[in-house]
């Protein structure tokens, strides 16, 4: 029997490959002659950045560099900072062809050991972990309806993301940063950092516009004291995605691939800096639609050949934007602190979960403090703290919550309570796009052989069935291959389930 089948197109971002791998750090470097010799190491920090990602058939390659920053004091107690760049390339061998896939990749510091070998030579050993995920747009056609009187269908509609396309693009951001009149001139830069934030994502015809800000912090040594410079550099990028239109939705992520800040010499002073940053803008576009799903089906006369496939379907819940204040008191024992020169923090998300109606984010923050001790010597202190952010959500989540939260430190403030303790405050801006992932059994093929009839009783036209309270009408009708609408009409049933124990008449068709 030929069935008139109506199909619904569905495009999903399928994670066809996920893996992780170690990137070792083994570097020995020597300070240039124009840098002072090392008398006391204060801090050695390592930061990995991904500069490019590529899929070559059966392999996935990420390239990048490790930026090793060494902060130290010379014999006179002056603070210096030296930066060493080490490139890396990591290849992941896969079992299937990934041609056409787009890659998401992140890096995590595992450990770092830094040793001063001589006054000018440093040995660094450690490791990063690279996490990669390849997304491939896959187009399906699921069965939404079958126009055949002898087939009973239990259908519903589910909210789903119908993916339109993915795109990524690198952009170079260059800006001259000028000190204000009240700030001292630059002797040397001690550290710099930048944090990209997306402020607007807008869909156009076949394009997606992304706007954001790069928050830059530079700490430098002046003639008499250390100073902090902060600036916000706006950026915008236009990415082409064929098929996207104004009513579509899009989400964007921006990753810092390269960062360099150098002082600019003008006359006898250095009162400006040249910023060079490379950003990777990644966009996923989709339409939030209602997708028809056939939960179950059967024929009142023939056996059916059914092919189903389990699929993870995403839907957008919303976007969480919130401010969060983290407070803690740091105890330094007998170390003794007379003055804080500089302080910064590195925050890492451990996991995001959903429990009892709330989003719960567990994170760690590594608080770094550059300070003068009681003997007026420069010392470095480091304290790792754990915290939990909990926010009640207005969304009902029945599947798996997908959340890529980011915590941007908006401000860092502290109060020196005494020479051994500091009250520390970090104000975060929390950004979290929220999606729900749920598994559905989708119907792809149905076959009906009119020669393979269902065996039925021929000694009666009705069967008496004693239904229990809460039984589904569908399950009862299916058990006897009866027409569900006739079961409803004969027994005057208006709901999908039986109310109270009840005797039903089931027609044998």
KAFEN-V670661 format. One record per backbone hydrogen bond with DSSP energy under -0.5 kcal/mol. CO is the residue of the C=O (numbers start at 1). NH is the residue of the N-H. Records with the same first field share a line. If there is no record, write none. Layout:
# KAFEN-V670661
CO: NH + NH
This chain:
# KAFEN-V670661
1: 448
3: 5
4: 147
5: 7
6: 144 + 145
8: 142
10: 140
11: 163
12: 14 + 138
13: 15
14: 16 + 136
17: 134
19: 132
21: 130
22: 24
23: 128
24: 26
25: 126
27: 124
29: 122
32: 35
37: 39
40: 73
43: 45 + 71
45: 69
47: 67
49: 51 + 65
52: 63
54: 56 + 61
56: 58 + 59
57: 98
58: 94
59: 56
60: 92
61: 54
62: 90
63: 51 + 52
64: 88
65: 49 + 67
66: 68 + 86
67: 47 + 69
68: 70 + 84
69: 45 + 71
70: 82
71: 42 + 43
72: 80
73: 39 + 40
74: 77
78: 74
80: 72
82: 70
84: 68
86: 66
88: 64
90: 62
91: 93
92: 60
98: 101
102: 135
104: 133
106: 131
108: 129
111: 127
113: 125
115: 117 + 123
119: 38
120: 31
121: 117 + 118
122: 29
123: 115
124: 27
125: 113
126: 25
127: 110 + 111
128: 23
129: 108 + 131
130: 21 + 132
131: 106
132: 19
133: 104 + 135
134: 16 + 17
135: 102
136: 14
138: 12
140: 10
142: 8 + 144
145: 6
146: 148
147: 4
148: 151
150: 152 + 300
152: 298
153: 155
154: 295 + 296
156: 293
158: 291
160: 162 + 289
161: 163
162: 287
165: 285
167: 283
169: 281
171: 279
172: 174
173: 277
175: 177 + 275
176: 178
177: 273
180: 183
188: 221
191: 219
193: 217
195: 215
197: 213
200: 211
202: 209
204: 206 + 207
206: 241
207: 204
208: 239
209: 202
210: 237
211: 199 + 200
212: 235
213: 197 + 215
214: 216 + 233
215: 195
216: 231
217: 193
218: 229
219: 190 + 191
220: 222 + 227
221: 187 + 188
225: 222
227: 220
229: 218
231: 216
232: 234
233: 214
235: 212
237: 210
239: 208
241: 244
244: 206
245: 248
249: 286
251: 284
253: 282
255: 257 + 280
258: 278
260: 276
262: 274
263: 265
264: 272
266: 269
269: 266 + 271
270: 186
271: 179
272: 264
273: 177 + 275
274: 262
275: 175
276: 260
277: 173
278: 257 + 258
279: 171 + 281
280: 255 + 282
281: 169
282: 253
283: 167
284: 251
285: 164 + 165
286: 249
287: 162 + 289
289: 160 + 291
290: 292
291: 158
293: 156 + 295
296: 154
298: 152
301: 454
303: 449
304: 306
305: 447
307: 444 + 445
309: 442
311: 313 + 440
313: 438
314: 161
315: 436
318: 434
319: 321
320: 432
322: 430
324: 326 + 428
325: 327
326: 426
328: 330 + 424
330: 332 + 422
332: 335
339: 341 + 372
342: 370
344: 368
346: 366
348: 364
351: 362
353: 360
355: 358
357: 393
358: 355
359: 361 + 391
360: 353 + 362
361: 389
362: 350 + 351
363: 387
364: 348
365: 367 + 385
366: 346 + 368
367: 383
368: 344
369: 371 + 381
370: 341 + 342
371: 379
372: 338 + 339
373: 376
377: 373
379: 371
381: 369
383: 367
385: 365
387: 363
388: 390
389: 361
391: 359
395: 397
396: 398
399: 401
400: 437
401: 403
402: 435
403: 405
406: 408 + 431
407: 409
408: 410 + 429
411: 427
413: 425
415: 417 + 423
418: 421
419: 337
420: 332
421: 417 + 418
422: 330 + 424
423: 415
424: 328
425: 413
426: 326 + 428
427: 410 + 411
428: 324 + 430
429: 408 + 431
430: 322
431: 406
432: 320
433: 404 + 435
434: 317 + 318
435: 402
436: 315 + 438
437: 400
438: 313
440: 311 + 442
442: 309
443: 143
445: 307
447: 305
448: 450
449: 452
451: 453
452: 303
461: 508
463: 465 + 506
465: 467 + 504
467: 502
468: 471
471: 498
472: 476
473: 477
474: 478
475: 479
476: 480
477: 480 + 482
478: 481
482: 484
483: 487
484: 488
485: 489
486: 490
487: 491
488: 492 + 493
489: 492
496: 473 + 474
498: 470 + 500
502: 467 + 504
504: 465 + 506
505: 507
506: 463
507: 509
